[in-house]
């Protein structure tokens, strides 16, 4: 059952709400694209009611046809469906930002404090 304060399918979603959802998913979703898409379906279809399950599955089908990281593409599809091009950009950037920051931080720490194996 969707949360009462979340928008139903036809109403647009704020960029702030998209950013919050995809920052959360980008931070806690471990396990690769299958796990990401399962968590995304739970949030978008079951909890928030942003789209029907069949439409979500259609988007997965479209995502599988084009090359690239499927879970990131799905976040961008959802963002576009909910808020157009600004939603697409916000969703994609917020989903990958936690991984970019973690990887960048670890790379910096390695360069600063580590050494290459001899």
C-alpha positions in Angstrom: 0.0 0.0 0.0 1.5 3.4 -1.0 2.4 5.9 1.7 -0.4 8.5 2.1 1.9 11.4 1.5 3.4 10.1 -1.8 2.0 11.0 -5.2 0.0 8.5 -7.2 0.8 7.6 -10.8 -0.5 10.7 -12.6 0.8 13.5 -10.3 4.3 14.9 -10.9 7.0 14.2 -8.4 9.3 16.9 -7.0 13.0 16.8 -7.8 13.6 16.9 -4.0 11.7 13.7 -3.5 13.4 12.0 -6.5 16.8 13.1 -5.2 16.0 11.7 -1.7 14.8 8.4 -3.0 17.8 7.9 -5.4 20.4 9.0 -2.9 19.0 6.5 -0.5 19.0 3.7 -3.1 22.4 4.6 -4.3 23.7 4.4 -0.8 22.0 1.2 0.5 21.5 -0.9 -2.6 24.2 -3.5 -2.8 24.1 -6.6 -4.9 24.2 -5.5 -8.5 21.5 -4.6 -11.0 19.1 -7.3 -10.0 19.1 -6.2 -6.4 18.9 -2.5 -7.4 15.9 -3.1 -9.7 14.1 -5.2 -7.0 14.5 -2.4 -4.5 13.5 0.2 -7.1 10.3 -1.8 -7.9 9.4 -2.0 -4.2 9.8 1.8 -3.8 8.3 3.0 -7.0 5.5 0.5 -7.6 4.5 -1.0 -4.2 5.3 1.8 -1.7 4.8 5.0 -3.7 2.4 3.9 -6.4 4.2 6.0 -9.0 3.6 3.6 -11.8 1.8 0.3 -12.5 3.8 -2.9 -12.2 3.3 -3.7 -15.9 4.7 -0.3 -17.0 7.7 -0.9 -14.7 8.2 -4.3 -16.4 7.9 -2.6 -19.8 10.7 -0.2 -18.8 12.9 -3.1 -17.7 12.4 -4.6 -21.1 13.4 -1.4 -22.8 16.4 -1.1 -20.5 17.6 -4.6 -21.4 17.6 -3.7 -25.1 20.0 -0.8 -24.8 23.6 -1.2 -23.7 24.8 0.2 -20.3 24.2 -0.2 -16.6 20.6 -1.4 -16.3 19.9 -0.2 -12.8 21.2 3.3 -13.5 19.1 3.4 -16.7 16.0 2.3 -14.7 16.5 5.1 -12.2 16.7 7.5 -15.1 13.6 6.1 -16.7 11.7 6.5 -13.5 13.0 10.1 -13.1 11.9 10.9 -16.6 8.5 9.4 -16.1 8.0 11.4 -12.8 9.5 14.8 -13.7 10.7 14.9 -17.3 14.3 15.7 -18.3 15.1 17.4 -14.9 13.9 14.2 -13.2 16.0 12.0 -15.4 19.2 14.0 -14.6 18.4 14.3 -10.9 17.6 10.6 -10.5 20.7 9.4 -12.5 23.1 11.8 -10.7 21.7 11.0 -7.2 21.8 7.3 -7.8 25.5 7.2 -8.8 26.7 10.0 -6.5 27.2 7.8 -3.4 29.3 5.3 -5.4 31.3 8.1 -7.0 32.0 9.7 -3.6 33.0 6.4 -2.0 35.3 5.4 -4.8 36.8 8.8 -5.0 37.4 8.9 -1.2 39.0 5.4 -1.3 41.2 6.4 -4.3 42.3 9.6 -2.5 43.1 7.6 0.7 45.1 5.1 -1.3 47.1 7.7 -3.1 47.6 9.7 0.1 48.4 6.9 2.6 49.1 3.7 0.6 51.7 2.5 -1.7 51.7 0.3 -4.8 52.6 -3.4 -4.2 56.2 -4.2 -5.1 
